[in-house]
């Protein structure tokens, strides 16, 4: 049944947005970057990543022998605190607005969910790159102050490349779990518990030890922590890293991508 229009009344009109240009992707990325620093928790986390990394390096500087105060040692220990904190940042990139129920605003301003997810992914990679640069600068400063003979000797591109890859993998893994759970506590608990439980099982069960490097992410990533001057991965190690990354990072990311595209906004 149609609604009659009174004589002389203007015809109903609709808002035509077909000619409106899409939000530039660079703007979406900048918004996602800004969201991480908009809250007090976000600012503390960003500052904590740098502060804790610096604190760990200072502690190592104070307790290490003079000959051990070399660049590769400082950059190696930076992987531990950042490996714990960067994934949390990746998780919060997704879950913070779902927990605070601001996702509806995000998808109202940009209806294309794949573009929003892609912007979050790029933002996560940029944060990983920023953490990498911060660790490099802090390690260089500690090495220079330490004054060890040959503190910067033996460095190759692979040292920086492997450490950079480790940074990106950890933050994308956190992003993937955030996409799956859309809940901060659940994603954080799963990120820490599941890999640890997997490593325990593969180490305790003798029949599984030979396959650990192919199925357990922690085992496969051990090669990335070997940041000496001759650091490099063999073909088999690359294959193991790729297989475990597929299982623990890429497939969860794909599952989370599907879920967030179908998730109901409340």
Helices and strands as residue ranges (DSSP letters): H 25-38, H 40-63, G 66-68, H 71-99, H 103-109, H 113-146, H 157-181, H 184-204, G 206-211, H 212-215, H 217-220, G 221-225, H 235-245, I 246-250, H 251-262
